Amino acid sequence: MTLVNKFLPVVILLLLAACSSTRVLAPTPNVFANGGYPQSDVAPALQTTQSSIFYITDRMPELKDDALSYGSERSSSMAFGVTDVSFGEDGDWPSLTAASGAVKRDMKLPLSIVENREVLRFDPTPIPFKVKNGRPERIPEAVRSYNAKRADFQAQVRKEMRRSGKSEVVVFVHGFNNSFEDAVFSLADIWHFSGRKGVPIAYSWPAGAGGLFGYFTDRESGEFTVFHLKEFLTQLSQIPELRKIHIVAHSRGTDVTTTALREMIIAVNNQGKNPKTVLKIENLILAAPDLDFSVVRQRLVAEGFGAAIGQITVFMNPGDSALGLSQRLMTGQRFGRLEVEDINPAEKEIFSEVRTVNFVNVEGVRGLTGHAYYRTNPNVLSDIAILIRNGGMPGSSLRPMTRIEGNFWTMSESYPF
């Protein structure tokens, strides 16, 4: 059997797992069912059916139907912009909030992109330098130009924080074979069902290469984007007024995110500072993580990753067939398919010592691959909303989960009720 024939069924299924049809508003989280959408908590300026979802991307810009979009090619410069997203078709806020608290809706509410607007483009990286006395030194003019863009970006975030009434940012990092639009729509769901709290910023990296070996191309694009993700998160954390950053990462995006954070944490530790205080990451939510379990064990434990973040929540589904196929390609145990039985006693003891990390087994997942439950499962949507809005540890009154063993948990069918 040739290599192509061997992997063709696997790659085709992986592609199917990532594809998306016309997007509609995610199902109502259980926590907001029966008319419970928290519209009174939403800032007046945000009570609208056409909302601004911000983005940072190092995808190359392109035109789609004569409108600005971003493809799968890599760009050496980051772009910061805003996407106007329409929720539904009638433009009526009361109707939207009513549907957002309904278990069964009279009709589906489509999500559509009205316009992408690029606000600013950072200078390309690496910043130009010259070697003096055997050491690289950045050219001062180039540094000043880059820092000016940094200051402009931070000013834009400050402005939007004032508009939202919250000194918080919600970041979403997508996975393999997702388009720019996929990222925006996913964050629109998450932000809307978190009571539109803070500033929503989608970080979109050059995924979606497609083709027979697209998975491997996307993996390399994930490595390419790490520097830019670090720049983005660093610039966010250096905004004095910003208090909390919530990060939701899905699938391959979890590898991109944890790699960037690991390098940031090491750098802050080397400066003798506390990463938890400096980086301001309140929540790191890893949904269906496409990560090698052995790698995770090193990042979370050996390098003190967990202690640098307020709380880390890992959603796992042993029946995730997309991760099963990824595991077949990469051989290592995928973190997102992990079960308690897969961990030996010594490893369980290690994980139990990482108090800020909890693993949640997601049951009753529907769909072709069981991979996109972070935006389709009312239980998971509920838990993400609770984490971003209120925090709370598993087993508490806010997050009444059932302990499986140690810091492994499961949710009831009607969670959090």
The 8 nearest C-alpha neighbors of each residue, nearest first, counted from 0:
[[1, 4, 5, 2, 3, 6, 7, 8],
 [0, 2, 4, 3, 5, 6, 7, 8],
 [3, 1, 5, 4, 6, 0, 7, 211],
 [2, 4, 1, 5, 6, 7, 211, 0],
 [5, 3, 1, 7, 2, 6, 0, 8],
 [4, 6, 2, 3, 7, 1, 0, 8],
 [5, 7, 9, 3, 4, 8, 10, 2],
 [6, 8, 4, 10, 9, 3, 5, 11],
 [9, 7, 11, 10, 6, 12, 5, 4],
 [10, 8, 6, 12, 7, 11, 324, 13],
 [9, 11, 13, 7, 12, 8, 6, 14],
 [12, 10, 14, 8, 13, 9, 7, 15],
 [13, 11, 15, 14, 9, 10, 16, 8],
 [14, 12, 10, 16, 15, 11, 321, 9],
 [13, 15, 11, 12, 16, 17, 10, 18],
 [14, 16, 12, 18, 13, 17, 11, 19],
 [17, 15, 13, 14, 18, 368, 12, 321],
 [16, 18, 14, 15, 176, 177, 19, 13],
 [19, 17, 15, 16, 14, 20, 177, 176],
 [18, 20, 17, 21, 22, 181, 15, 16],
 [19, 21, 22, 18, 23, 181, 17, 15],
 [22, 20, 23, 19, 109, 110, 111, 181],
 [23, 21, 110, 109, 20, 24, 19, 184],
 [22, 24, 109, 110, 108, 25, 107, 21],
 [23, 25, 108, 109, 110, 188, 26, 22],
 [24, 26, 375, 188, 374, 23, 27, 28],
 [27, 25, 375, 28, 377, 24, 376, 102],
 [26, 28, 99, 102, 100, 377, 29, 32],
 [29, 27, 377, 381, 380, 30, 31, 26],
 [28, 30, 32, 31, 377, 381, 27, 378],
 [29, 31, 28, 381, 32, 415, 35, 414],
 [32, 30, 35, 36, 100, 29, 28, 34],
 [33, 31, 100, 29, 35, 101, 34, 102],
 [34, 32, 101, 100, 35, 102, 31, 36],
 [35, 33, 100, 32, 36, 101, 97, 31],
 [34, 36, 31, 100, 32, 33, 37, 30],
 [35, 37, 31, 100, 38, 34, 99, 96],
 [38, 36, 39, 40, 194, 35, 41, 31],
 [37, 39, 41, 40, 36, 96, 194, 46],
 [38, 40, 37, 41, 42, 36, 43, 194],
 [41, 39, 38, 37, 42, 194, 195, 196],
 [40, 42, 38, 39, 194, 195, 43, 45],
 [41, 43, 45, 44, 163, 40, 164, 46],
 [44, 42, 46, 45, 41, 163, 47, 39],
 [45, 43, 42, 46, 162, 163, 47, 41],
 [46, 44, 42, 43, 47, 41, 163, 50],
 [47, 45, 43, 44, 41, 92, 42, 48],
 [46, 48, 49, 45, 92, 50, 44, 91],
 [47, 49, 86, 90, 92, 85, 50, 91],
 [50, 48, 85, 84, 47, 86, 83, 51],
 [49, 51, 84, 83, 48, 47, 52, 85],
 [50, 52, 83, 82, 81, 53, 84, 49],
 [51, 53, 82, 199, 81, 200, 83, 50],
 [54, 52, 81, 200, 80, 82, 199, 51],
 [53, 55, 201, 200, 80, 79, 202, 81],
 [54, 56, 79, 202, 78, 201, 203, 77],
 [57, 55, 203, 78, 58, 77, 204, 202],
 [56, 58, 77, 74, 204, 76, 73, 59],
 [57, 59, 205, 73, 74, 56, 69, 72],
 [58, 60, 74, 72, 73, 69, 70, 57],
 [61, 59, 69, 68, 58, 70, 67, 62],
 [60, 62, 69, 68, 67, 70, 59, 63],
 [61, 63, 67, 66, 65, 68, 64, 60],
 [64, 62, 66, 65, 68, 67, 61, 69],
 [63, 65, 66, 62, 67, 68, 61, 114],
 [66, 64, 63, 62, 67, 61, 68, 114],
 [67, 65, 63, 62, 64, 68, 114, 115],
 [68, 66, 62, 115, 61, 63, 65, 60],
 [67, 69, 61, 62, 60, 63, 66, 115],
 [68, 70, 60, 61, 59, 58, 179, 71],
 [71, 69, 72, 59, 58, 61, 60, 68],
 [70, 72, 205, 206, 207, 208, 58, 73],
 [73, 71, 59, 70, 58, 205, 74, 208],
 [74, 72, 58, 59, 205, 57, 71, 75],
 [73, 75, 59, 57, 58, 76, 72, 77],
 [76, 74, 123, 124, 73, 57, 77, 125],
 [77, 75, 123, 74, 121, 122, 57, 124],
 [76, 78, 57, 121, 56, 120, 55, 79],
 [77, 79, 120, 56, 55, 119, 121, 80],
 [80, 78, 55, 119, 54, 118, 117, 120],
 [79, 81, 117, 118, 54, 116, 53, 78],
 [80, 82, 53, 116, 52, 115, 54, 51],
 [83, 81, 115, 52, 51, 114, 53, 84],
 [82, 84, 51, 113, 114, 50, 112, 49],
 [85, 83, 112, 50, 49, 111, 113, 82],
 [84, 86, 49, 111, 110, 48, 87, 112],
 [87, 85, 48, 110, 49, 109, 84, 108],
 [88, 86, 108, 109, 89, 110, 85, 90],
 [87, 89, 90, 86, 109, 108, 85, 91],
 [88, 90, 91, 87, 94, 48, 86, 92],
 [91, 89, 48, 88, 92, 87, 49, 86],
 [90, 92, 94, 89, 93, 95, 48, 47],
 [91, 93, 95, 94, 47, 48, 96, 90],
 [94, 92, 96, 95, 91, 97, 98, 38],
 [95, 93, 97, 92, 91, 96, 98, 89],
 [94, 96, 92, 98, 97, 93, 99, 91],
 [95, 97, 99, 93, 98, 94, 92, 36],
 [96, 98, 94, 99, 100, 95, 93, 34],
 [99, 97, 101, 95, 100, 96, 104, 94],
 [100, 98, 96, 97, 27, 101, 36, 95],
 [99, 101, 34, 32, 36, 35, 98, 31],
 [100, 102, 98, 103, 32, 33, 99, 104],
 [103, 101, 32, 27, 104, 33, 100, 26],
 [104, 102, 101, 105, 98, 27, 26, 106],
 [105, 103, 106, 101, 98, 102, 107, 99],
 [104, 106, 103, 107, 98, 101, 108, 102],
 [107, 105, 104, 108, 103, 98, 109, 87],
 [106, 108, 109, 23, 104, 105, 24, 87],
 [107, 109, 87, 23, 24, 106, 110, 86],
 [110, 108, 23, 87, 22, 24, 107, 111],
 [111, 109, 86, 23, 22, 85, 87, 24],
 [112, 110, 85, 84, 113, 109, 86, 22],
 [111, 113, 84, 114, 83, 85, 82, 110],
 [112, 114, 83, 84, 111, 85, 115, 82],
 [113, 115, 83, 112, 82, 116, 66, 67],
 [116, 114, 82, 81, 67, 83, 117, 68],
 [117, 115, 81, 80, 118, 82, 114, 67],
 [116, 118, 80, 119, 79, 81, 115, 78],
 [119, 117, 80, 79, 116, 81, 120, 78],
 [120, 118, 79, 117, 78, 121, 80, 148],
 [121, 119, 78, 77, 79, 122, 76, 118],
 [120, 122, 77, 76, 148, 78, 123, 145],
 [121, 123, 76, 145, 120, 124, 144, 77],
 [124, 122, 76, 75, 125, 121, 126, 77],
 [125, 123, 126, 75, 76, 122, 127, 227],
 [124, 126, 127, 123, 75, 128, 122, 76],
 [125, 127, 124, 128, 141, 137, 123, 142],
 [128, 126, 137, 138, 125, 141, 129, 124],
 [129, 127, 137, 138, 136, 135, 126, 130],
 [128, 130, 136, 135, 137, 131, 138, 127],
 [129, 131, 135, 134, 133, 136, 132, 128],
 [132, 130, 134, 133, 135, 129, 136, 128],
 [133, 131, 134, 130, 135, 136, 129, 128],
 [132, 134, 131, 130, 135, 136, 129, 128],
 [133, 135, 130, 131, 132, 136, 129, 128],
 [136, 134, 130, 129, 128, 131, 137, 133],
 [137, 135, 128, 129, 130, 138, 134, 131],
 [138, 136, 128, 127, 139, 129, 126, 135],
 [137, 139, 128, 141, 140, 127, 142, 136],
 [140, 138, 142, 141, 137, 143, 136, 144],
 [141, 139, 143, 142, 138, 144, 137, 145],
 [142, 140, 144, 138, 139, 143, 145, 126],
 [141, 143, 139, 145, 144, 140, 146, 138],
 [144, 142, 146, 140, 141, 145, 147, 139],
 [143, 145, 141, 147, 142, 146, 140, 148],
 [146, 144, 142, 148, 147, 143, 122, 141],
 [147, 145, 149, 143, 148, 144, 142, 150],
 [146, 148, 150, 144, 149, 145, 143, 151],
 [149, 147, 151, 145, 146, 150, 121, 152],
 [148, 150, 146, 152, 147, 151, 153, 145],
 [149, 151, 153, 147, 148, 152, 154, 146],
 [150, 152, 148, 154, 149, 153, 147, 155],
 [153, 151, 155, 149, 154, 150, 148, 156],
 [152, 154, 150, 156, 155, 151, 157, 149],
 [155, 153, 157, 151, 152, 156, 150, 158],
 [154, 156, 158, 152, 153, 157, 151, 159],
 [157, 155, 159, 153, 158, 154, 160, 152],
 [158, 156, 154, 160, 155, 159, 153, 161],
 [159, 157, 155, 161, 156, 160, 154, 162],
 [158, 160, 162, 156, 161, 157, 163, 155],
 [161, 159, 157, 163, 162, 166, 158, 165],
 [160, 162, 164, 158, 159, 163, 157, 165],
 [163, 161, 159, 160, 164, 158, 44, 42],
 [164, 162, 160, 165, 161, 197, 42, 159],
 [163, 165, 161, 162, 160, 42, 166, 197],
 [166, 164, 197, 163, 167, 160, 196, 161],
 [167, 165, 241, 160, 242, 197, 240, 243],
 [166, 168, 197, 243, 165, 244, 242, 241],
 [167, 169, 198, 244, 197, 199, 245, 170],
 [168, 170, 245, 199, 198, 246, 244, 200],
 [171, 169, 246, 200, 201, 245, 199, 247],
 [170, 172, 247, 201, 248, 246, 186, 202],
 [173, 171, 248, 202, 252, 247, 201, 203],
 [174, 172, 252, 249, 182, 248, 171, 203],
 [173, 175, 251, 252, 250, 249, 177, 176],
 [174, 176, 251, 177, 206, 217, 207, 214],
 [207, 177, 175, 206, 17, 178, 174, 208],
 [178, 176, 207, 175, 181, 206, 174, 17],
 [177, 179, 181, 180, 207, 176, 182, 206],
 [178, 180, 182, 181, 203, 69, 183, 177],
 [179, 181, 183, 178, 182, 184, 112, 177],
 [182, 180, 178, 184, 179, 183, 177, 185],
 [181, 183, 185, 180, 179, 184, 173, 201],
 [182, 184, 180, 186, 185, 181, 201, 187],
 [183, 185, 187, 181, 186, 182, 180, 188],
 [186, 184, 182, 188, 187, 183, 181, 189],
 [185, 187, 189, 188, 183, 184, 190, 171],
 [186, 188, 184, 190, 185, 189, 191, 183],
 [189, 187, 191, 185, 186, 190, 25, 192],
 [190, 188, 186, 192, 187, 191, 193, 185],
 [191, 189, 195, 193, 187, 192, 188, 186],
 [190, 192, 195, 188, 193, 194, 189, 187],
 [193, 191, 194, 189, 190, 188, 384, 195],
 [194, 192, 384, 190, 191, 195, 196, 189],
 [193, 195, 192, 196, 191, 41, 37, 40],
 [196, 194, 191, 190, 193, 41, 197, 192],
 [195, 197, 194, 193, 190, 165, 198, 41],
 [196, 198, 167, 165, 168, 163, 160, 166],
 [197, 199, 168, 169, 160, 167, 200, 159],
 [200, 198, 169, 52, 168, 53, 170, 190],
 [201, 199, 53, 54, 170, 169, 52, 202],
 [202, 200, 54, 171, 170, 183, 203, 53],
 [201, 203, 55, 172, 56, 54, 171, 200],
 [204, 202, 56, 179, 201, 55, 182, 172],
 [203, 205, 57, 56, 206, 58, 224, 202],
 [206, 204, 71, 58, 73, 72, 220, 57],
 [207, 205, 217, 176, 71, 175, 204, 208],
 [176, 206, 208, 209, 177, 71, 178, 175],
 [207, 209, 213, 71, 206, 217, 216, 176],
 [210, 208, 213, 207, 176, 211, 212, 214],
 [211, 209, 213, 212, 208, 214, 10, 14],
 [210, 212, 213, 10, 7, 209, 11, 3],
 [211, 213, 214, 210, 215, 216, 209, 10],
 [214, 212, 209, 216, 210, 208, 215, 211],
 [215, 213, 217, 212, 216, 218, 175, 176],
 [214, 216, 218, 217, 213, 212, 219, 220],
 [217, 215, 213, 219, 218, 214, 220, 208],
 [216, 218, 220, 206, 214, 215, 219, 213],
 [217, 219, 215, 221, 216, 220, 214, 222],
 [218, 220, 222, 221, 216, 217, 223, 215],
 [221, 219, 223, 217, 222, 218, 205, 224],
 [220, 222, 218, 219, 224, 223, 255, 217],
 [221, 223, 219, 220, 224, 225, 218, 255],
 [224, 222, 220, 221, 225, 219, 226, 227],
 [223, 225, 221, 227, 222, 226, 228, 204],
 [224, 226, 228, 259, 227, 222, 223, 255],
 [227, 225, 229, 228, 224, 230, 223, 259],
 [228, 226, 230, 229, 224, 225, 231, 77],
 [227, 229, 231, 225, 230, 226, 232, 224],
 [228, 230, 226, 232, 227, 231, 259, 233],
 [231, 229, 227, 233, 228, 232, 234, 226],
 [230, 232, 228, 234, 229, 233, 227, 235],
 [233, 231, 235, 229, 234, 230, 236, 228],
 [234, 232, 236, 230, 235, 231, 229, 237],
 [233, 235, 237, 231, 232, 236, 230, 238],
 [236, 234, 232, 233, 237, 238, 231, 153],
 [235, 237, 233, 278, 238, 234, 232, 279],
 [238, 236, 234, 235, 239, 233, 277, 241],
 [237, 239, 241, 236, 240, 235, 153, 234],
 [240, 238, 241, 237, 236, 242, 235, 157],
 [239, 241, 238, 242, 166, 157, 237, 160],
 [242, 240, 166, 238, 239, 167, 243, 236],
 [241, 243, 166, 167, 240, 279, 244, 239],
 [244, 242, 167, 279, 281, 280, 241, 168],
 [243, 245, 280, 168, 281, 167, 279, 169],
 [244, 246, 282, 169, 281, 170, 280, 283],
 [247, 245, 170, 283, 171, 169, 282, 284],
 [246, 248, 284, 171, 283, 170, 285, 172],
 [249, 247, 172, 253, 285, 252, 171, 173],
 [248, 250, 286, 252, 173, 174, 253, 287],
 [249, 251, 288, 289, 174, 287, 252, 253],
 [252, 250, 174, 289, 253, 254, 175, 249],
 [251, 253, 174, 255, 173, 249, 250, 248],
 [252, 254, 248, 256, 251, 255, 288, 249],
 [253, 255, 257, 252, 251, 256, 258, 290],
 [256, 254, 252, 258, 253, 221, 257, 225],
 [257, 255, 253, 259, 254, 258, 252, 260],
 [256, 258, 260, 254, 259, 255, 261, 253],
 [259, 257, 261, 255, 256, 260, 254, 262],
 [258, 260, 256, 262, 225, 257, 261, 229],
 [261, 259, 263, 257, 262, 258, 264, 256],
 [260, 262, 258, 264, 263, 259, 257, 265],
 [263, 261, 265, 259, 260, 264, 266, 258],
 [264, 262, 260, 266, 261, 265, 267, 259],
 [263, 265, 261, 267, 266, 262, 274, 260],
 [264, 266, 268, 262, 263, 267, 269, 261],
 [267, 265, 263, 269, 264, 268, 262, 270],
 [268, 266, 270, 264, 269, 265, 272, 274],
 [267, 269, 271, 265, 270, 266, 272, 264],
 [270, 268, 266, 271, 267, 265, 272, 264],
 [271, 269, 267, 268, 272, 266, 265, 273],
 [270, 272, 268, 269, 267, 273, 266, 274],
 [273, 271, 270, 268, 267, 274, 277, 269],
 [272, 274, 275, 276, 277, 268, 267, 271],
 [275, 273, 277, 307, 276, 278, 267, 264],
 [274, 276, 307, 308, 273, 278, 277, 279],
 [277, 275, 274, 273, 279, 278, 272, 307],
 [276, 278, 274, 275, 279, 273, 236, 272],
 [277, 279, 236, 274, 280, 275, 276, 233],
 [280, 278, 243, 276, 277, 275, 244, 281],
 [281, 279, 244, 308, 278, 282, 243, 245],
 [280, 282, 309, 243, 244, 245, 279, 308],
 [283, 281, 245, 310, 280, 309, 311, 246],
 [282, 284, 311, 246, 247, 245, 310, 312],
 [283, 285, 247, 312, 311, 313, 246, 248],
 [284, 286, 313, 248, 288, 253, 249, 312],
 [285, 287, 249, 314, 288, 313, 248, 373],
 [286, 288, 335, 250, 315, 314, 249, 370],
 [289, 287, 250, 335, 286, 290, 253, 285],
 [290, 288, 250, 251, 333, 335, 334, 287],
 [291, 289, 334, 333, 288, 254, 292, 295],
 [290, 292, 333, 294, 331, 293, 332, 334],
 [291, 293, 334, 295, 294, 332, 333, 290],
 [292, 294, 296, 295, 291, 297, 332, 331],
 [295, 293, 297, 291, 296, 292, 298, 290],
 [296, 294, 298, 292, 297, 293, 299, 291],
 [295, 297, 293, 294, 299, 298, 300, 292],
 [296, 298, 301, 294, 295, 300, 299, 302],
 [299, 297, 295, 302, 296, 300, 304, 301],
 [300, 298, 304, 305, 296, 297, 295, 303],
 [299, 301, 303, 297, 302, 298, 296, 304],
 [300, 302, 297, 303, 298, 299, 296, 304],
 [303, 301, 304, 300, 298, 299, 297, 261],
 [302, 304, 300, 305, 306, 301, 299, 307],
 [305, 303, 299, 302, 307, 306, 298, 300],
 [304, 306, 299, 307, 303, 308, 355, 353],
 [305, 307, 308, 304, 303, 355, 275, 309],
 [308, 306, 275, 274, 305, 304, 309, 303],
 [309, 307, 275, 280, 310, 306, 305, 281],
 [308, 310, 281, 282, 280, 355, 275, 307],
 [309, 311, 355, 282, 308, 356, 281, 283],
 [310, 312, 356, 283, 284, 282, 355, 357],
 [313, 311, 284, 357, 356, 358, 285, 283],
 [312, 314, 358, 285, 359, 286, 284, 357],
 [315, 313, 286, 359, 287, 358, 360, 285],
 [316, 314, 335, 360, 287, 336, 361, 359],
 [315, 317, 336, 318, 361, 319, 360, 335],
 [318, 316, 336, 319, 337, 315, 338, 335],
 [319, 317, 316, 320, 369, 336, 323, 368],
 [320, 318, 369, 316, 370, 322, 321, 317],
 [319, 321, 323, 368, 322, 318, 324, 369],
 [322, 320, 324, 323, 319, 368, 13, 16],
 [323, 321, 325, 324, 320, 319, 326, 289],
 [324, 322, 320, 326, 321, 325, 319, 327],
 [323, 325, 327, 321, 326, 322, 9, 320],
 [326, 324, 322, 328, 327, 323, 329, 321],
 [325, 327, 323, 330, 329, 324, 328, 333],
 [326, 328, 324, 330, 325, 329, 323, 331],
 [327, 329, 325, 326, 330, 324, 6, 9],
 [328, 330, 326, 331, 327, 325, 291, 332],
 [331, 329, 326, 327, 328, 332, 325, 333],
 [332, 330, 291, 329, 326, 333, 292, 293],
 [333, 331, 292, 291, 326, 334, 330, 337],
 [334, 332, 291, 290, 335, 336, 326, 292],
 [333, 335, 292, 337, 290, 336, 288, 291],
 [334, 336, 315, 287, 288, 333, 337, 316],
 [337, 335, 317, 316, 334, 333, 315, 319],
 [336, 338, 334, 335, 317, 341, 315, 333],
 [339, 337, 340, 341, 317, 336, 342, 360],
 [338, 340, 341, 342, 337, 407, 404, 403],
 [339, 341, 338, 342, 343, 337, 344, 347],
 [342, 340, 338, 339, 337, 343, 332, 336],
 [343, 341, 340, 339, 346, 347, 344, 338],
 [342, 344, 346, 345, 347, 341, 340, 339],
 [345, 343, 347, 346, 348, 342, 349, 340],
 [344, 346, 348, 347, 343, 349, 342, 350],
 [347, 345, 349, 348, 343, 344, 342, 350],
 [348, 346, 344, 350, 349, 345, 351, 342],
 [347, 349, 351, 345, 346, 350, 344, 352],
 [350, 348, 346, 347, 352, 351, 345, 353],
 [351, 349, 347, 352, 353, 348, 346, 406],
 [350, 352, 348, 353, 349, 405, 406, 347],
 [351, 353, 350, 349, 354, 348, 347, 355],
 [354, 352, 350, 351, 355, 356, 305, 349],
 [353, 355, 352, 356, 351, 357, 406, 305],
 [354, 356, 310, 353, 311, 305, 357, 309],
 [357, 355, 311, 354, 353, 312, 310, 305],
 [358, 356, 312, 406, 407, 313, 311, 359],
 [357, 359, 407, 313, 312, 408, 314, 406],
 [358, 360, 408, 314, 409, 407, 313, 315],
 [359, 361, 409, 315, 316, 408, 314, 362],
 [362, 360, 316, 315, 359, 314, 409, 364],
 [363, 361, 364, 360, 316, 410, 409, 412],
 [362, 364, 365, 361, 412, 376, 369, 316],
 [365, 363, 362, 369, 372, 376, 366, 361],
 [366, 364, 369, 363, 367, 372, 376, 368],
 [365, 367, 369, 368, 364, 370, 371, 372],
 [366, 368, 369, 365, 16, 370, 320, 15],
 [367, 369, 320, 370, 321, 366, 319, 16],
 [370, 368, 319, 366, 364, 365, 367, 371],
 [369, 371, 368, 319, 372, 321, 287, 16],
 [372, 370, 373, 374, 369, 375, 287, 368],
 [371, 373, 375, 376, 374, 370, 369, 364],
 [372, 374, 371, 379, 375, 380, 286, 376],
 [375, 373, 372, 25, 376, 371, 380, 185],
 [376, 374, 372, 25, 373, 26, 377, 371],
 [375, 377, 372, 379, 378, 374, 380, 373],
 [378, 376, 28, 380, 29, 379, 381, 27],
 [379, 377, 381, 376, 380, 414, 382, 29],
 [380, 378, 382, 381, 376, 377, 373, 383],
 [379, 381, 377, 383, 28, 378, 382, 376],
 [382, 380, 28, 378, 384, 379, 30, 383],
 [381, 383, 385, 379, 384, 380, 386, 378],
 [384, 382, 386, 380, 385, 381, 379, 387],
 [383, 385, 193, 381, 387, 382, 386, 388],
 [386, 384, 382, 388, 389, 383, 387, 390],
 [387, 385, 390, 383, 384, 389, 388, 382],
 [386, 388, 384, 385, 389, 390, 383, 193],
 [389, 387, 385, 386, 384, 193, 390, 196],
 [388, 390, 385, 386, 387, 391, 397, 384],
 [391, 389, 386, 385, 387, 388, 392, 397],
 [392, 390, 397, 389, 398, 395, 386, 393],
 [391, 393, 395, 394, 398, 390, 397, 310],
 [394, 392, 398, 395, 400, 399, 391, 408],
 [393, 395, 399, 400, 398, 392, 401, 396],
 [394, 396, 398, 397, 399, 393, 392, 391],
 [395, 397, 399, 398, 394, 391, 393, 392],
 [398, 396, 395, 391, 399, 385, 392, 415],
 [397, 399, 393, 395, 396, 394, 400, 415],
 [400, 398, 394, 396, 395, 415, 397, 393],
 [401, 399, 394, 410, 393, 409, 398, 408],
 [402, 400, 409, 408, 410, 403, 394, 399],
 [401, 403, 408, 404, 407, 400, 409, 406],
 [404, 402, 408, 407, 401, 409, 405, 406],
 [403, 405, 407, 402, 406, 408, 339, 347],
 [404, 406, 407, 351, 403, 402, 347, 350],
 [405, 407, 357, 351, 404, 358, 408, 402],
 [408, 406, 358, 404, 403, 405, 359, 402],
 [409, 407, 402, 359, 403, 401, 358, 360],
 [408, 410, 360, 401, 359, 400, 402, 361],
 [411, 409, 400, 414, 401, 412, 408, 361],
 [412, 410, 414, 413, 409, 400, 415, 401],
 [411, 413, 414, 410, 378, 363, 362, 415],
 [412, 414, 411, 416, 415, 29, 378, 410],
 [415, 413, 416, 411, 378, 412, 410, 29],
 [414, 416, 399, 413, 30, 398, 29, 381],
 [415, 414, 413, 30, 399, 411, 29, 412]]
